[in-house]
Amino acid sequence: MQTTLHAEEGPTWWTPVNAYFGNVETQTDPQSYHWDGMKRISRRDLPLVFFQFTFAGVGQFELYGRPPQRVTPGMGFFAVVPSRHRYYLPPDSPGWTFAWIGIYHPYLVRRLARQVQLTGPIVHAAPGSALVKRLSRLMRGVFLKDYGDRFEVEAELLAFTHAYERLAQGEPNPGGERLLQELKERVLEDPRIRREVSTLAAEHGLSRSAFSHHFRERTGLAPAHFMTEVRLQAAARLLVTTDLPLSRVARDCGFANANHFGKVFRRFRQQSAGAYRRALR
């Protein structure tokens, strides 16, 4: 038996790929609830990450070849799809009530997958923890679709990712957040200017390699990759809110030309800039 809640209809731009999706469920039949991370999607489907958090009852999660782990209230897990895992309702469970979300955002999928690889899929989170608070906001969004636009959704998903990384790493990381915010502001001062990592390094009195190591150690990201992501976010906003041609969007956001912009956009977003614009307008 399965019990689920039903969400409101959202704006036209709200789709699982452009935003996210999720639900709150109660599962009571072990025969019908079983997911395998290697059998869930086809080769042509986009990779994604699920987060599932237990409110009541017991579920079970296991990595291939490892002992299963009971997932009780206050516990959750990140399931990267595709990857070698499975989760299910064990026969001795009285039932399992949980919230879950699915995220397709390519940058966040890569970032979440990297953290899962480092610290494992299982998390323990108190009701008042930042992770649970962010999950609660995302679940409200699932049912009410109460975000102003796709960029608010993206910001909330990024905040959720930050909360997970802080929890998984066992300590707050204000230094890393400060580095990211400072570099983001620097890029957005004038996205047309291509910031070189070597120039940023010199401003900090470091070599390029030392600065890159310092930045990655505190944020988990390469500075060049992060700057590209910031410029792509600026470009995505122009694609949705203006009628500027792709060549102008590319120039205004620091890409060499429309062809270069198109290749980078497709690599990071798994779709063309034109398709992205049509989907969100």
C-alpha positions as CSV (number, residue, x, y, z in Angstrom):
1,M,0.0,0.0,0.0
2,Q,1.2,3.5,-0.8
3,T,-0.1,6.9,0.4
4,T,1.1,10.1,-1.3
5,L,0.1,13.8,-1.2
6,H,-0.9,15.8,-4.3
7,A,0.7,19.0,-5.5
8,E,-0.7,22.1,-7.0
9,E,-0.3,22.8,-10.7
10,G,2.7,25.0,-11.2
11,P,3.8,27.7,-13.6
12,T,4.6,26.6,-17.2
13,W,8.4,26.7,-16.5
14,W,8.1,24.3,-13.6
15,T,9.2,20.8,-14.7
16,P,11.2,18.2,-12.9
17,V,14.3,19.1,-15.1
18,N,13.9,22.8,-14.9
19,A,13.1,22.9,-11.1
20,Y,12.8,19.6,-9.1
21,F,10.2,17.2,-8.0
22,G,9.3,15.2,-4.8
23,N,6.6,14.0,-2.5
24,V,5.7,12.7,1.0
25,E,4.8,9.0,1.0
26,T,3.9,6.2,3.4
27,Q,4.9,2.7,2.1
28,T,3.5,-0.4,3.8
29,D,4.0,-3.2,1.2
30,P,7.5,-4.7,1.0
31,Q,6.6,-6.4,-2.3
32,S,5.9,-3.2,-4.2
33,Y,8.5,-0.8,-2.9
34,H,12.0,-1.4,-4.2
35,W,14.4,0.9,-6.2
36,D,17.7,-0.2,-7.8
37,G,20.0,2.6,-8.8
38,M,21.4,0.8,-11.8
39,K,17.9,-0.1,-13.2
40,R,16.1,3.1,-12.7
41,I,16.9,5.0,-15.9
42,S,18.0,4.3,-19.4
43,R,21.2,5.3,-21.0
44,R,19.5,8.2,-22.8
45,D,18.0,9.7,-19.5
46,L,19.7,12.5,-17.6
47,P,21.5,11.5,-14.3
48,L,19.9,12.8,-11.1
49,V,20.1,12.6,-7.3
50,F,17.3,11.7,-4.9
51,F,17.3,12.7,-1.2
52,Q,15.0,10.7,1.0
53,F,14.4,11.5,4.7
54,T,12.5,9.3,7.2
55,F,9.8,10.8,9.4
56,A,8.5,7.5,10.8
57,G,8.9,3.8,10.5
58,V,11.9,2.0,9.0
59,G,13.4,1.6,5.5
60,Q,16.6,0.0,4.3
61,F,19.4,1.3,2.1
62,E,22.4,-0.6,0.8
63,L,25.4,-0.2,-1.6
64,Y,26.1,-3.2,-3.8
65,G,28.2,-5.7,-1.9
66,R,27.9,-4.1,1.5
67,P,25.6,-4.8,4.5
68,P,22.2,-3.0,4.4
69,Q,21.6,0.0,6.7
70,R,18.4,0.7,8.5
71,V,17.0,4.1,7.8
72,T,15.1,5.2,10.9
73,P,13.5,8.6,11.8
74,G,16.0,11.4,11.7
75,M,18.0,9.6,9.0
76,G,18.2,10.1,5.3
77,F,20.2,9.2,2.3
78,F,21.3,10.6,-1.1
79,A,20.8,8.2,-4.0
80,V,22.8,9.1,-7.1
81,V,21.2,7.6,-10.2
82,P,22.8,5.8,-11.9
83,S,25.0,4.2,-9.2
84,R,25.3,0.8,-7.5
85,H,22.7,1.0,-4.7
86,R,19.2,-0.1,-3.8
87,Y,16.7,0.9,-1.2
88,Y,13.5,-0.7,-0.2
89,L,10.9,-1.5,2.5
90,P,12.2,-4.5,4.5
91,P,9.7,-7.3,5.4
92,D,9.9,-6.6,9.1
93,S,9.1,-2.8,8.8
94,P,5.9,-1.5,10.3
95,G,5.8,1.0,7.4
96,W,7.9,3.8,6.2
97,T,6.9,7.5,6.0
98,F,9.3,9.8,4.3
99,A,9.8,12.9,2.2
100,W,11.9,12.8,-1.0
101,I,13.1,15.2,-3.7
102,G,14.7,14.5,-7.1
103,I,17.2,16.9,-8.6
104,Y,18.3,17.0,-12.2
105,H,20.4,20.3,-12.1
106,P,23.7,19.1,-13.7
107,Y,26.0,21.2,-11.6
108,L,24.3,20.2,-8.4
109,V,24.1,16.6,-9.4
110,R,27.9,16.5,-9.8
111,R,28.5,18.4,-6.6
112,L,26.1,16.2,-4.5
113,A,27.6,13.0,-6.1
114,R,31.1,14.1,-5.2
115,Q,30.1,14.6,-1.5
116,V,28.4,11.2,-1.5
117,Q,31.6,9.7,-2.8
118,L,33.6,11.3,0.0
119,T,31.4,10.8,3.0
120,G,28.8,8.1,2.0
121,P,25.1,8.3,1.2
122,I,23.6,8.1,4.8
123,V,23.0,11.3,6.8
124,H,21.7,11.9,10.4
125,A,19.9,15.2,10.8
126,A,18.1,16.7,13.8
127,P,14.7,18.3,13.2
128,G,16.2,21.8,13.7
129,S,19.2,21.2,11.5
130,A,19.8,23.4,8.4
131,L,19.4,20.4,6.1
132,V,15.9,19.6,7.4
133,K,14.9,23.2,7.3
134,R,16.0,23.4,3.7
135,L,14.2,20.2,2.9
136,S,11.1,21.6,4.5
137,R,11.2,24.6,2.2
138,L,11.8,22.5,-0.8
139,M,8.8,20.2,0.1
140,R,6.6,23.3,0.5
141,G,7.7,24.3,-3.0
142,V,6.8,20.9,-4.3
143,F,3.2,21.3,-3.3
144,L,2.6,25.1,-3.5
145,K,5.0,26.0,-6.4
146,D,5.5,29.3,-4.5
147,Y,8.8,30.5,-6.1
148,G,8.9,33.6,-8.1
149,D,11.0,32.1,-10.9
150,R,13.4,29.3,-11.8
151,F,16.3,31.3,-10.3
152,E,14.7,31.3,-6.8
153,V,14.4,27.5,-7.2
154,E,18.1,27.2,-8.2
155,A,19.1,29.3,-5.2
156,E,17.1,27.2,-2.8
157,L,18.6,24.0,-4.3
158,L,22.1,25.4,-3.9
159,A,21.4,26.3,-0.2
160,F,20.2,22.8,0.3
161,T,23.4,21.5,-1.2
162,H,25.4,23.7,1.1
163,A,23.5,22.5,4.1
164,Y,24.3,18.9,3.2
165,E,28.0,19.6,2.6
166,R,28.3,21.3,5.9
167,L,26.6,18.4,7.7
168,A,28.6,15.8,5.9
169,Q,31.9,17.5,6.6
170,G,31.1,17.8,10.3
171,E,31.6,21.5,10.7
172,P,30.4,24.9,9.4
173,N,32.5,26.3,6.5
174,P,32.0,30.1,6.6
175,G,35.4,30.6,4.9
176,G,34.4,28.5,1.9
177,E,31.1,30.4,1.6
178,R,32.9,33.7,1.8
179,L,35.3,32.7,-0.9
180,L,32.4,31.7,-3.2
181,Q,30.4,34.8,-2.5
182,E,33.4,37.1,-3.1
183,L,34.3,35.4,-6.4
184,K,30.7,35.5,-7.5
185,E,30.4,39.2,-6.8
186,R,33.7,39.8,-8.6
187,V,32.5,37.9,-11.8
188,L,29.1,39.7,-11.7
189,E,30.7,43.1,-11.5
190,D,31.2,42.8,-15.2
191,P,30.6,39.3,-16.6
192,R,32.1,40.4,-20.0
193,I,35.6,40.4,-18.4
194,R,37.2,36.9,-18.4
195,R,38.8,36.6,-15.0
196,E,42.0,34.6,-15.1
197,V,42.8,32.3,-12.1
198,S,46.4,33.5,-12.3
199,T,45.3,37.1,-11.7
200,L,43.1,36.1,-8.8
201,A,45.9,34.1,-7.3
202,A,48.3,37.1,-7.6
203,E,45.8,39.3,-5.8
204,H,46.0,36.8,-2.9
205,G,49.8,36.7,-3.0
206,L,49.7,33.0,-4.2
207,S,50.7,31.1,-7.3
208,R,48.0,29.8,-9.5
209,S,48.4,26.2,-8.3
210,A,48.5,27.3,-4.6
211,F,45.4,29.5,-5.0
212,S,43.5,26.7,-6.8
213,H,44.4,24.2,-4.1
214,H,43.3,26.7,-1.4
215,F,40.0,27.4,-3.1
216,R,39.2,23.8,-3.8
217,E,40.1,22.8,-0.2
218,R,37.6,25.3,1.3
219,T,34.8,25.1,-1.3
220,G,35.2,21.7,-3.0
221,L,35.3,23.5,-6.4
222,A,37.8,24.6,-8.9
223,P,37.8,28.4,-9.2
224,A,37.6,28.3,-13.1
225,H,34.7,25.9,-13.0
226,F,32.8,28.1,-10.4
227,M,33.4,31.2,-12.5
228,T,32.0,29.5,-15.5
229,E,28.9,28.4,-13.6
230,V,28.3,32.0,-12.4
231,R,28.5,33.3,-15.9
232,L,26.2,30.6,-17.1
233,Q,23.7,31.6,-14.4
234,A,23.9,35.2,-15.6
235,A,23.4,34.0,-19.2
236,A,20.4,31.8,-18.2
237,R,18.7,34.9,-16.7
238,L,19.2,36.8,-19.9
239,L,17.9,34.0,-22.0
240,V,14.7,33.9,-20.0
241,T,14.1,37.6,-19.3
242,T,15.2,39.2,-22.6
243,D,15.0,38.6,-26.4
244,L,18.7,39.2,-26.9
245,P,20.3,37.1,-29.6
246,L,22.6,34.3,-28.4
247,S,25.6,36.2,-29.8
248,R,24.8,39.2,-27.5
249,V,24.1,37.0,-24.5
250,A,27.4,35.3,-25.1
251,R,29.3,38.6,-25.3
252,D,27.6,40.1,-22.3
253,C,28.5,37.1,-20.2
254,G,32.1,36.7,-21.1
255,F,32.0,33.9,-23.7
256,A,34.2,34.2,-26.8
257,N,31.2,33.9,-29.2
258,A,27.8,32.2,-29.7
259,N,29.4,28.9,-30.7
260,H,31.6,28.8,-27.6
261,F,28.7,29.8,-25.4
262,G,26.5,27.1,-26.9
263,K,29.1,24.4,-26.3
264,V,29.7,25.4,-22.7
265,F,26.0,25.8,-22.0
266,R,25.2,22.3,-23.4
267,R,28.0,20.7,-21.4
268,F,26.9,22.2,-18.1
269,R,23.1,22.2,-18.6
270,Q,22.6,19.1,-20.8
271,Q,20.5,21.1,-23.3
272,S,21.1,23.8,-25.9
273,A,20.6,27.5,-24.9
274,G,17.8,27.8,-27.4
275,A,16.0,24.8,-26.0
276,Y,16.4,26.2,-22.5
277,R,15.0,29.6,-23.6
278,R,12.0,28.0,-25.3
279,A,11.2,25.7,-22.3
280,L,11.1,28.6,-19.8
281,R,9.2,31.2,-21.8
